[in-house]
Amino acid sequence: MNILILSHRVPFPQNGGYPIVVCNTIRGLVNLGHKVSLVALNAKKNHHHENSDDDNDLLSKINYRVYDIDTNVSVFEVAVNLFSRTSFNIDRYYDPEFERLLIGTLKKTSYDIIQFEGLLVSLYLSTVRKNTKAKLIYRAHNIENQIWERLSQQKNDPFKKSYLKMHAKRIKNYELQQLNNFDGIAVFTEQDKSTLLEYGTKIPIEILPVGINLDHYKPDFSKTEFPSLFFLGSLDWLPNREGIEWFLENFHKELTEGDLRVRFYVAGNDIPERFDDYEVMGKIFIQGEVDDALEFLNSKSIMIVPLLSSGGMRVKIVEGMAMQKCIISTSLGAEGINYEHGVNIIIANDQEEFYEAIKICITDEEFCKTMGLSARKLVEEQHDMNKVTKNLVEFYTNVI
C-alpha cells in the first residue's frame, strides 16, 4: 500500500509516547514492504537534533516533509477565545499555508491510506477528504476531552475548574463532529473503544495496543542502581506534570527526612524551572531531558507513574516493562495494559498505597526482578511492534 501519515509534531527523537508510537508504526509498515510518507507539523523550532543511526535508516526508506508552524497564543487571543465555541488548544494547529502544501501533496500522489495521528491534525480532515480517494484512518492517542475533564476534577480553584471544564466541553463537541467523518478509527484500549461507541461512532473501530521494537530494549542489571526510584516523561503534557507535582508534594518529606531511604530521579523534556525547588542534594534529582532515555531507564530500578488524569495507553509503562522495570502506577496510568496487579505491575491509587508499594520495592530486590521478568513477558506477548503492525494492516485492508 501507499500510506501517508499526518503528525502534529516531529517524531524525531523518540523522546515521548507520541513520537515513539508514530515512528514504530512507520518502522513496522516499512518492514512489511509498504511505501510510507510522513508529513509532520513542527511547533518546536528547536527540534533539529543529530539523528540516531536507526532514525537515519528509517528516513532513508520513507518520503518525509516537515512544516514549521507557530502555535504560540497571546494573552489577548486566550481572552478572546473565552467567547468562542472552539478551543484554542486545537485551533492553533491550523495553518492555511500548510493546508495548501497538503493539497499539493494529495494532487501529486495517490494514496491508499491516510492516517491522522491524533486530534490536532484532524483540522485538515475536510481538505484531505476533498482531494483524495484514499481511506482516512484516525488514530485516537487519547480521548482528548476526557483528559481535560479529569484535569478539571483535580482542581480546587473554582476558576481553574470552570476553565478546564469549558475546554473539555468544547473539545468533546469538536471530537463528536469529526469522528464519523473518517473511514476507520484505531484506539489503544477497550475503554477508549467503549467511549467512542457511547459517543455514537458508527464507523469501524479497532483496538491496537502500543507496539515497540523489542530489539531496542536490552536490560543490563550490572548498570542498574538498586534501590532507586524514578519518573520519566514529558512535562509539557499536563497529566504528567500534574501527577509528578502531586507525588513530589506528598512524598518530598518522606524521601528527604522519612523512612523512604531511596534516591528519586525525575527526567524528561520541558520540565518547568520551578521544579528545581524540589531538588535535595543526594536525595531528589530533577535531571531534565536526558540524552538517552533507554540508558536512563536501564540505570534505575523502580518506576513510578502517578497519573491522576489521563486516557489511552502509556507508552512509558510499556517501555518500562520491556526494560524489566518494577513499576508502581495508578490504575488510570496503567489503563489498557493487560496487567496483573502484584505480578507484572503494582497498582497504587492514593498516597498510602504508593507509600506501602515503595516501601516493599526498595527493600526487596528479588521481588523487583521477578516483577520485571513478568512485565517483559507480557510485552513480548502483546506489544511487539511487528505483530501490532500486521494487525493494523489487516484493519486497513478491511476498511478498503
C-alpha positions as CSV (number, residue, x, y, z in Angstrom):
1,M,0.0,0.0,0.0
2,N,0.9,3.6,-0.4
3,I,0.4,5.2,3.1
4,L,0.5,8.8,4.2
5,I,1.0,9.6,8.0
6,L,0.0,13.1,9.2
7,S,1.6,14.0,12.5
8,H,1.2,17.2,14.6
9,R,4.8,17.0,15.8
10,V,8.2,15.9,14.6
11,P,8.7,12.3,15.8
12,F,12.5,12.6,16.0
13,P,13.9,11.9,18.5
14,Q,11.5,9.4,20.2
15,N,11.5,11.2,23.5
16,G,7.8,10.7,24.4
17,G,4.9,8.4,23.8
18,Y,3.5,10.1,20.7
19,P,6.7,10.1,18.7
20,I,7.5,6.5,19.8
21,V,4.1,5.3,18.5
22,V,4.4,7.3,15.2
23,C,7.9,6.0,14.5
24,N,7.2,2.4,15.4
25,T,4.1,2.4,13.2
26,I,6.2,3.7,10.3
27,R,9.0,1.2,11.0
28,G,6.5,-1.7,11.2
29,L,4.9,-0.7,7.9
30,V,8.2,-0.3,6.1
31,N,9.3,-3.7,7.4
32,L,6.2,-5.2,5.8
33,G,7.1,-3.7,2.5
34,H,4.6,-0.7,2.3
35,K,5.5,2.7,0.9
36,V,5.2,5.3,3.6
37,S,5.2,9.1,3.5
38,L,5.3,11.3,6.7
39,V,4.2,14.9,6.8
40,A,4.8,16.5,10.2
41,L,3.9,19.8,11.7
42,N,6.7,21.3,13.7
43,A,5.7,23.6,16.5
44,K,9.1,23.5,18.2
45,K,11.6,25.3,16.1
46,N,14.5,23.8,18.0
47,H,13.6,20.2,17.2
48,H,16.7,19.8,15.0
49,H,19.0,17.2,16.5
50,E,21.5,14.7,15.5
51,N,19.5,11.7,14.3
52,S,20.5,8.2,15.6
53,D,21.6,5.6,13.1
54,D,18.1,3.9,13.4
55,D,16.4,7.2,12.6
56,N,18.6,7.9,9.6
57,D,18.0,4.3,8.3
58,L,14.2,4.9,8.7
59,L,14.3,8.3,7.0
60,S,16.2,6.8,4.0
61,K,13.2,4.5,3.4
62,I,10.3,7.0,3.5
63,N,9.2,10.3,2.0
64,Y,9.5,12.9,4.8
65,R,8.5,16.5,5.0
66,V,8.4,18.9,7.9
67,Y,6.4,22.1,8.1
68,D,7.2,24.8,10.7
69,I,4.1,26.2,12.4
70,D,3.7,28.8,15.1
71,T,1.3,27.5,17.8
72,N,2.0,30.3,20.3
73,V,-1.1,32.1,21.6
74,S,-1.1,35.6,23.0
75,V,-2.9,36.5,26.3
76,F,-5.3,38.6,24.2
77,E,-6.1,35.6,21.9
78,V,-6.7,33.4,25.0
79,A,-9.1,36.1,26.4
80,V,-10.9,36.3,23.1
81,N,-11.2,32.5,22.9
82,L,-13.3,32.6,26.1
83,F,-16.2,33.8,24.0
84,S,-15.6,31.3,21.2
85,R,-17.2,27.9,20.6
86,T,-13.9,26.2,19.9
87,S,-10.7,25.6,21.9
88,F,-7.5,27.4,21.0
89,N,-5.7,24.2,22.1
90,I,-6.9,22.7,18.8
91,D,-7.3,25.9,16.6
92,R,-3.7,26.9,17.0
93,Y,-2.6,23.9,14.9
94,Y,-4.5,25.2,11.8
95,D,-2.2,26.9,9.2
96,P,-3.6,27.9,5.8
97,E,-0.1,27.6,4.2
98,F,0.2,24.0,5.5
99,E,-3.2,23.3,4.1
100,R,-2.1,24.4,0.7
101,L,1.0,22.3,0.9
102,L,-1.2,19.3,1.8
103,I,-3.5,19.9,-1.2
104,G,-0.4,20.0,-3.5
105,T,0.9,16.7,-2.0
106,L,-2.5,15.0,-2.4
107,K,-2.8,16.1,-6.1
108,K,0.6,14.8,-6.9
109,T,0.3,11.4,-5.2
110,S,-2.4,8.8,-5.0
111,Y,-2.6,7.1,-1.5
112,D,-4.4,4.0,-0.4
113,I,-4.5,5.1,3.3
114,I,-4.0,8.4,5.0
115,Q,-3.6,8.1,8.8
116,F,-4.3,11.1,11.1
117,E,-2.1,10.7,14.2
118,G,-4.3,12.4,16.9
119,L,-7.0,15.0,17.1
120,L,-4.8,18.1,16.2
121,V,-4.2,17.1,12.6
122,S,-8.0,16.3,12.1
123,L,-8.3,20.1,11.4
124,Y,-7.3,19.2,7.9
125,L,-9.8,16.3,7.5
126,S,-12.3,18.0,5.2
127,T,-9.5,19.3,3.0
128,V,-7.9,15.9,2.7
129,R,-11.3,14.3,2.0
130,K,-11.9,16.7,-0.9
131,N,-8.6,16.0,-2.5
132,T,-8.1,12.2,-2.3
133,K,-9.8,8.9,-2.8
134,A,-7.8,7.3,0.0
135,K,-9.4,5.7,3.0
136,L,-8.9,8.0,6.1
137,I,-7.9,6.4,9.4
138,Y,-8.0,8.3,12.7
139,R,-5.6,7.1,15.5
140,A,-7.0,8.2,18.8
141,H,-4.0,8.5,21.0
142,N,-6.3,9.7,23.7
143,I,-9.9,10.7,24.1
144,E,-8.9,14.3,24.4
145,N,-11.9,15.7,26.2
146,Q,-11.6,13.1,28.9
147,I,-8.1,14.4,29.8
148,W,-9.4,17.9,30.3
149,E,-12.4,16.8,32.2
150,R,-10.3,14.7,34.6
151,L,-7.8,17.6,35.0
152,S,-10.8,19.8,36.0
153,Q,-11.8,17.3,38.6
154,Q,-8.4,17.5,40.3
155,K,-8.7,21.3,40.7
156,N,-10.0,23.0,43.9
157,D,-9.7,26.6,42.5
158,P,-13.3,27.3,41.1
159,F,-11.9,29.4,38.2
160,K,-9.4,26.8,37.1
161,K,-12.0,24.0,37.4
162,S,-14.5,26.0,35.4
163,Y,-11.9,26.9,32.7
164,L,-10.8,23.3,32.2
165,K,-14.4,22.1,32.1
166,M,-15.1,24.7,29.4
167,H,-12.3,23.4,27.3
168,A,-13.3,19.8,27.9
169,K,-16.8,20.6,26.6
170,R,-15.5,22.4,23.5
171,I,-13.1,19.6,22.7
172,K,-15.8,17.0,23.1
173,N,-18.1,18.9,20.7
174,Y,-15.3,19.0,18.2
175,E,-14.5,15.3,18.6
176,L,-18.1,14.4,18.1
177,Q,-18.3,16.4,14.9
178,Q,-15.2,14.7,13.5
179,L,-15.4,11.0,14.5
180,N,-17.8,9.7,11.9
181,N,-16.1,11.6,9.1
182,F,-13.3,9.1,9.0
183,D,-13.4,5.7,7.4
184,G,-12.0,3.9,10.5
185,I,-10.6,4.5,13.9
186,A,-7.7,2.8,15.7
187,V,-7.6,3.0,19.5
188,F,-5.2,1.6,22.1
189,T,-7.6,0.4,24.7
190,E,-11.0,-1.3,25.2
191,Q,-12.0,1.6,27.4
192,D,-11.4,4.1,24.6
193,K,-13.4,2.0,22.1
194,S,-16.3,1.8,24.6
195,T,-16.2,5.6,25.0
196,L,-16.3,6.2,21.2
197,L,-19.2,3.8,20.8
198,E,-21.1,5.7,23.6
199,Y,-20.4,8.9,21.6
200,G,-22.4,7.4,18.7
201,T,-19.4,6.4,16.5
202,K,-20.7,4.3,13.5
203,I,-17.5,3.6,11.6
204,P,-15.2,0.6,12.3
205,I,-13.1,0.8,15.5
206,E,-10.1,-1.4,16.0
207,I,-8.2,-1.9,19.3
208,L,-4.4,-2.0,18.5
209,P,-2.1,-1.7,21.6
210,V,1.1,0.2,21.6
211,G,3.8,-1.6,19.7
212,I,7.5,-1.3,20.4
213,N,10.7,-2.6,18.7
214,L,11.8,-5.1,21.3
215,D,15.3,-5.3,19.8
216,H,16.0,-1.9,21.3
217,Y,15.2,-2.9,24.9
218,K,18.1,-4.9,26.4
219,P,18.3,-4.6,30.2
220,D,21.8,-4.7,31.8
221,F,21.4,-5.1,35.5
222,S,25.1,-4.5,36.1
223,K,24.4,-0.8,35.3
224,T,21.2,-0.5,37.4
225,E,21.2,1.3,40.8
226,F,19.2,-0.5,43.4
227,P,17.2,0.8,45.1
228,S,16.4,3.8,43.1
229,L,13.0,5.5,42.3
230,F,12.4,7.4,39.0
231,F,9.9,9.2,36.8
232,L,10.4,9.6,33.1
233,G,8.0,11.6,31.0
234,S,7.4,14.9,29.1
235,L,6.1,17.6,31.4
236,D,4.7,19.7,28.6
237,W,1.8,17.2,28.8
238,L,-0.5,18.4,31.6
239,P,-1.4,15.0,33.1
240,N,2.3,14.1,33.6
241,R,3.0,17.5,35.2
242,E,0.0,17.3,37.5
243,G,0.9,13.7,38.5
244,I,4.5,14.3,39.3
245,E,3.7,17.5,41.2
246,W,1.2,15.5,43.3
247,F,3.8,12.9,44.1
248,L,6.6,15.4,45.0
249,E,4.2,17.4,47.2
250,N,3.1,14.2,49.0
251,F,6.4,12.4,49.3
252,H,9.1,15.1,49.4
253,K,9.4,14.9,53.2
254,E,9.3,11.1,53.3
255,L,12.1,10.9,50.6
256,T,14.3,13.5,52.3
257,E,13.7,13.0,56.0
258,G,11.5,10.0,56.4
259,D,11.6,6.2,56.1
260,L,11.8,6.0,52.3
261,R,15.6,5.7,52.1
262,V,15.9,5.9,48.3
263,R,17.1,8.3,45.7
264,F,14.4,9.8,43.4
265,Y,15.1,10.9,39.9
266,V,12.8,13.0,37.6
267,A,13.7,13.1,33.9
268,G,12.0,14.2,30.8
269,N,11.7,17.2,28.5
270,D,10.0,20.5,29.2
271,I,10.4,20.4,33.0
272,P,9.4,23.8,34.4
273,E,12.2,25.7,36.2
274,R,10.1,25.8,39.4
275,F,10.7,22.0,39.7
276,D,14.3,22.8,40.7
277,D,12.9,23.9,44.1
278,Y,12.1,20.2,44.8
279,E,15.8,19.2,44.5
280,V,17.6,18.0,47.6
281,M,21.3,17.1,47.2
282,G,21.8,13.4,47.3
283,K,18.1,12.6,47.6
284,I,15.9,14.2,44.9
285,F,17.4,14.9,41.5
286,I,15.5,16.9,38.8
287,Q,17.5,15.9,35.8
288,G,15.5,17.4,32.9
289,E,15.9,15.9,29.4
290,V,18.3,13.0,29.2
291,D,20.5,12.2,26.2
292,D,19.4,8.6,26.0
293,A,16.1,7.7,27.6
294,L,16.7,3.9,27.4
295,E,20.1,4.3,29.1
296,F,18.3,6.3,31.8
297,L,15.6,3.6,32.1
298,N,18.2,0.9,32.5
299,S,20.2,2.8,35.1
300,K,17.2,3.0,37.6
301,S,15.2,0.2,39.2
302,I,11.7,1.3,40.3
303,M,9.5,3.3,38.0
304,I,6.5,5.4,39.3
305,V,3.6,6.5,37.1
306,P,1.4,8.7,39.4
307,L,-1.2,9.7,36.7
308,L,-4.4,11.2,38.1
309,S,-6.0,12.3,34.8
310,S,-5.4,10.6,31.5
311,G,-6.6,8.2,28.9
312,G,-5.3,5.9,26.2
313,M,-2.2,3.7,26.9
314,R,1.0,5.0,28.5
315,V,3.9,4.2,26.2
316,K,6.4,4.8,29.0
317,I,4.9,1.9,31.0
318,V,5.2,-0.4,28.0
319,E,8.8,0.7,27.7
320,G,9.5,0.2,31.4
321,M,8.0,-3.3,31.2
322,A,10.3,-4.1,28.2
323,M,13.3,-3.0,30.3
324,Q,12.1,-5.3,33.1
325,K,11.4,-2.5,35.5
326,C,9.4,-2.8,38.6
327,I,6.5,-0.3,38.1
328,I,4.2,1.4,40.5
329,S,1.3,3.1,38.7
330,T,-2.3,4.3,39.3
331,S,-4.9,2.2,37.7
332,L,-5.6,5.1,35.4
333,G,-2.0,5.3,34.3
334,A,-2.0,1.5,33.5
335,E,-5.3,1.7,31.7
336,G,-5.5,-0.5,28.6
337,I,-2.5,-2.7,29.6
338,N,-3.5,-6.3,30.4
339,Y,-1.6,-6.3,33.7
340,E,-1.9,-8.4,36.8
341,H,-1.5,-6.4,40.0
342,G,1.3,-7.8,42.0
343,V,2.5,-10.0,39.1
344,N,3.8,-7.6,36.5
345,I,2.9,-4.2,38.0
346,I,1.9,-2.7,41.3
347,I,-1.3,-0.6,41.3
348,A,-1.4,2.3,43.8
349,N,-4.2,4.8,43.7
350,D,-3.6,7.1,46.7
351,Q,-0.8,8.3,48.9
352,E,-1.0,5.4,51.4
353,E,-0.9,2.8,48.7
354,F,2.1,4.4,47.0
355,Y,3.9,4.6,50.3
356,E,3.4,0.9,51.0
357,A,4.4,-0.1,47.5
358,I,7.6,1.9,47.5
359,K,8.5,0.5,51.0
360,I,8.1,-3.1,49.7
361,C,10.1,-2.5,46.5
362,I,13.1,-0.6,47.9
363,T,13.7,-3.4,50.4
364,D,13.3,-6.4,48.2
365,E,15.5,-6.6,45.1
366,E,14.4,-10.1,44.1
367,F,10.8,-9.2,44.2
368,C,11.5,-6.3,41.8
369,K,13.4,-8.5,39.4
370,T,10.7,-11.1,39.4
371,M,8.1,-8.4,38.7
372,G,10.3,-7.1,35.9
373,L,10.6,-10.5,34.2
374,S,6.9,-11.0,34.2
375,A,6.4,-7.5,32.8
376,R,8.9,-8.3,29.9
377,K,7.0,-11.5,29.1
378,L,3.7,-9.5,28.9
379,V,5.3,-7.0,26.5
380,E,6.7,-9.8,24.3
381,E,3.3,-11.4,24.0
382,Q,1.2,-8.3,23.4
383,H,3.3,-5.3,22.4
384,D,5.7,-6.5,19.7
385,M,5.8,-3.8,17.0
386,N,5.7,-6.3,14.1
387,K,2.7,-8.2,15.5
388,V,0.8,-5.0,16.1
389,T,1.6,-3.6,12.7
390,K,0.3,-6.7,10.9
391,N,-3.0,-6.3,12.7
392,L,-3.0,-2.6,11.7
393,V,-2.5,-3.5,8.0
394,E,-5.3,-6.1,8.3
395,F,-7.5,-3.3,9.6
396,Y,-6.6,-1.1,6.6
397,T,-7.5,-4.0,4.3
398,N,-10.9,-4.5,5.9
399,V,-11.6,-0.7,5.7
400,I,-10.6,-0.6,2.0
